[in-house]
């Protein structure tokens, strides 16, 4: 995120999809099954955690959508880099 923030111009748009492992009812079962297949979960997010993480790197949230299906809900976030004078 530091590198993305460094190279993206002020007011630039960030599209960031990620699995939201803390969302949904079957999360622990799915994480266990995917771990057996070799897919390691390094960070567990819910919608609020992901938004806070992005905002912590100088991005304002434009939109966040949850897409259901597959292993886990996917959060598709659109953020805008806040110009330094506004931080």
ABEGO torsion letter per residue (X at the ends): XAAAAAABBBGBBBBBBBBBAABEAAAAAAAAAAAAAGBBBABBBBAAAAAAAAAAAGBBBABBBBBBEEABBBBBBBBBBBBAAAX
